[in-house]
Amino acid sequence: MTGIYPAATQLERHRQQFPALANKAYFNFGGQGTLPQASLEAIQQAYTYIQHNGPFSVGVNAWIMEEGNKTRQAIASEFGAPVETITLTEDVTVGCNIPMWGIDWQAGDHILLTDCEHPGVVATAQEIARRFKVEVSTCPIMETLNEGNPTEVIAQHLQPRTRLVILSHLLWNTGQVLPVTEIVEVCRNYSASTQLIRVLVDAAQSAGSLPLNLTELGADFYAFTGHKWLCGPEGIGGLYVRPDALESISPTFSGWRGIVIDEVGKPVGWKPDARRFEVATSAYPLYAGLREAIATHQQWGTPQERYEQICKRSEYLWQRLSELDNVRTLATSPPKAGLVSFVLTNGHSHKQLVNSLEQQGFMLRTILDPDCVRACVHYFTQPAEIDQLIEAIRLEARD
Ligand SMILES: Cc1ncc(COP(=O)(O)O)c(C=O)c1O
């Protein structure tokens, strides 16, 4: 972050590494991040390397193994976790599915979800309920955005048969950050008199935006993706599995990457760590793309520094939105991360607003529940972009 250039120039130079930022004002990092040029090049080089040296050969196979190791290592050190806790997946949803299907469900067991979880995860829970006669219930977290205590809400909804609590660290719809460590503690204390309750965190919005130390956070499972706030390519994500939770789930999809074989090639067991949940052939060149994206952020600052900058930018956006006529931010105090959700109070359509902004070069999205518009800011979002967005919304929101 420091150097011979003043901060504004330095940020502008940093932004030039992201081709997507050249021709638009981008506020959709929660949907997909902007890939750095270095990632694109690393992906291309990796594909070229494979073709040049294989594609299938002893050399390329060894290189692929090393790519996996380096990628798990880069993720582990960014998230404050031991490398053996990291499974590489394709995306958040696969990472959630691993523990969700991996528990040996018994009829009558209970899954607790919050009312702010992503439909893909909700659908998985519903299918588990149907197949195994498990009960799924939802607790009202959305209403705690401005007052109330999400930990207490979760505590009130635990049941003697609860085996899994599923929640997002940073809610994708309202932008609220949930106190995961506190919630895990409540689940552990409740579990003391019943069976152990595991906590699965959907980290779609938190990985790459909140500073993380997964060992200290305490969650059993933390499912993330590289393609949102980390700005990596789509198609690579992962799952953190707390060491003492490893044996509590079994691989459901399984394959050669997750097993140990004997000298005649027969499977003799699972890999001893979280790699047991990896399955088979993947788009390996994406791994280098994700590592480059992480390295690009690290050039700018630590996760803590990036988070502080995200909060400064989101507070600015929140403040300026709050001053507009016919606009109401969902949060009544500055957001604790980069998601800022708001509504039009004069009945104008959110969909039309987002479409019209997009025509003008501002990328945002609508959310259905609650019905609102979501703008995401990253640490490299420029205040000038926010000013331009505010002016465009002001004009659109006029009566
Ligand atoms: C909270 C949340 N969970 C899950 C997902 C799905 O992510 P993926 O496509 O990486 O599985 C999203 C994507 O928007 C999300 O916001």
The ligand as an SDF file (V2000), in Angstrom:
LIG
                    3D

 16 16  0  0  0  0  0  0  0  0999 V2000
  -24.7890  -16.5880   -0.1630 C   0  0  0  0  0  0  0  0  0  0  0  0
  -24.5380  -17.3200   -1.4410 C   0  0  0  0  0  0  0  0  0  0  0  0
  -24.4520  -18.6650   -1.4200 N   0  0  0  0  0  0  0  0  0  0  0  0
  -24.2140  -19.3770   -2.5220 C   0  0  0  0  0  0  0  0  0  0  0  0
  -24.0610  -18.7630   -3.7360 C   0  0  0  0  0  0  0  0  0  0  0  0
  -23.7950  -19.6140   -4.9320 C   0  0  0  0  0  0  0  0  0  0  0  0
  -22.4350  -19.5240   -5.2300 O   0  0  0  0  0  0  0  0  0  0  0  0
  -21.7270  -20.5630   -6.2100 P   0  0  0  0  0  0  0  0  0  0  0  0
  -22.2530  -20.3180   -7.5620 O   0  0  0  0  0  0  0  0  0  0  0  0
  -20.2520  -20.2640   -6.0620 O   0  0  0  0  0  0  0  0  0  0  0  0
  -22.0460  -21.9190   -5.7110 O   0  0  0  0  0  0  0  0  0  0  0  0
  -24.1390  -17.3800   -3.8290 C   0  0  0  0  0  0  0  0  0  0  0  0
  -23.9860  -16.7070   -5.1330 C   0  0  0  0  0  0  0  0  0  0  0  0
  -24.4170  -15.6450   -5.3790 O   0  0  0  0  0  0  0  0  0  0  0  0
  -24.3700  -16.6400   -2.6570 C   0  0  0  0  0  0  0  0  0  0  0  0
  -24.4580  -15.3080   -2.6630 O   0  0  0  0  0  0  0  0  0  0  0  0
  1  2  1  0
  2  3  1  0
  2 15  2  0
  3  4  2  0
  4  5  1  0
  5  6  1  0
  5 12  2  0
  6  7  1  0
  7  8  1  0
  8  9  2  0
  8 10  1  0
  8 11  1  0
 12 13  1  0
 12 15  1  0
 13 14  2  0
 15 16  1  0
M  END
$$$$
